């Protein structure tokens, strides 16, 4: 069966749009944290206390070690299963 290039291209374009949309939100959180808390040390990430990536208020952001932030995400992912 022949490959459906149009469908593959469309799927790839949708993936890239979603990827950019999600990473723009992450950049917004990092920028907000830098403005309110100063620089972010190497090996640290911005964490949303309420796990809502669209809530970039100063009170909802904190700077935590990467390992802690990734463990929080893993707990959330495994809880859905």
RADA-V726128 format. One record per residue. N is the residue number from 1. RES is the residue in three letters. PHI is phi in degrees with one decimal (* if undefined). Layout:
# RADA-V726128
n: <N,N>
res: <RES,RES>
phi: <PHI,PHI>
This chain:
# RADA-V726128
n: <1,2,3,4,5,6,7,8,9,10,11,12,13,14,15,16,17,18,19,20,21,22,23,24,25,26,27,28,29,30,31,32,33,34,35,36,37,38,39,40,41,42,43,44,45,46,47,48,49,50,51,52,53,54,55,56,57,58,59,60,61,62,63,64,65,66,67,68,69,70,71,72,73,74,75,76,77,78,79,80,81>
res: <UNK,UNK,UNK,UNK,UNK,UNK,UNK,UNK,UNK,UNK,UNK,UNK,UNK,UNK,UNK,UNK,UNK,UNK,UNK,UNK,UNK,UNK,UNK,UNK,UNK,UNK,UNK,UNK,UNK,UNK,UNK,UNK,UNK,UNK,UNK,UNK,UNK,UNK,UNK,UNK,UNK,UNK,UNK,UNK,UNK,UNK,UNK,UNK,UNK,UNK,UNK,UNK,UNK,UNK,UNK,UNK,UNK,UNK,UNK,UNK,UNK,UNK,UNK,UNK,UNK,UNK,UNK,UNK,UNK,UNK,UNK,UNK,UNK,UNK,UNK,UNK,UNK,UNK,UNK,UNK,UNK>
phi: <*,-75.1,-72.8,-94.6,-63.0,-62.9,-66.3,-64.0,-63.4,-64.4,-62.9,-64.3,-63.6,-64.8,-60.4,-64.1,-61.0,-64.7,-59.6,-64.2,-61.4,-67.7,-75.1,-64.5,-63.8,-63.0,-63.0,-63.6,-66.4,-64.2,-64.7,-62.8,-65.4,-62.7,-66.6,-92.7,-118.1,93.6,-72.3,-102.3,-63.7,-62.4,87.9,-116.7,-134.5,-86.7,-114.5,-92.5,-57.7,-92.3,63.0,-105.9,-67.0,-87.8,-91.8,-102.3,-71.9,-56.8,-70.9,-93.7,-102.3,-148.3,-102.8,-130.7,-61.6,-54.6,-60.3,-64.7,-66.1,-69.4,-64.8,-62.7,-65.4,-66.7,-61.7,-66.5,-66.9,-69.7,-69.0,-73.9,-77.7>
